[in-house]
Amino acid sequence: RERMRTSHDWLELLMLGEKPVVTIVNGVAAGAGVSLALFGGIILCADDAKFRAGFPGLGAVPDLGAIWTRPRAVGVPRAKDLLLSNREVLAAEALSIGLVSRLLPSASLMEEGMKLAKQLASGPSVSLGLTKSLMRKAFETDLAEFFDAEANAQVLAFSSADFDEGVAAFLSKRKP
C-alpha cells in the first residue's frame, strides 16, 4: 500500500501540475508504462511502438491509474478489451483508438518530442496551465460548473502578461 501511495503521489503531480508534459513511447509500453504515458499528457509514439496491458499476464490488478486513464483515453468498451484481454496494440491502432496523440518515425521521435517540449516550455504558461486544468475539470463537473470555471480561467488568462504579449504580437503580425 505504501508503494502505491508513493506512486500515486507522483502520478498526481504529472496530472495536476500546471506544466504540459510530453511523453514519448519508443519500443514497448506495458502495464504501468502505458499509465505513465497517459498521465503525462501529449503522447508521441514511434511508428513501431507496441502497447500491452500486461497485468492479466501477471495475475495482477491494473494499477497506477490504469483503470482510470484507459477509459478516458479510448472509451469504456475498448478499455475493457485492452485491460482484460492483454492483447498487443501496435502503434497505428494506438493512434486510431486515441491511446496516443501522434505517430512519428522512430528515427525522428526524440527530435520531434524535444521540439514540442521546447515549444510548450516557451509558450504562454498561464493559459497552458489553465487549459490543462480545465480539461481535467471537464470530466469532473457538470456543464454549468464547468462554464463557471472556464469564465474564471479566462479572467486570469486575459489579465496575464502572456495575453498582453499575444495580443501585441498578433496586432504587429509577429510571433509572441
Salt bridges, closest charged atoms under 4 A:
GLU2 OE1 - ARG5 NH1 3.32
ASP63 OD2 - ARG3 NH2 3.95
ASP81 OD2 - ARG87 NE 2.92
GLU88 OE2 - ARG52 NH2 3.76
GLU93 OE2 - ARG87 NH2 2.66
GLU165 OE2 - ARG174 NH1 2.60
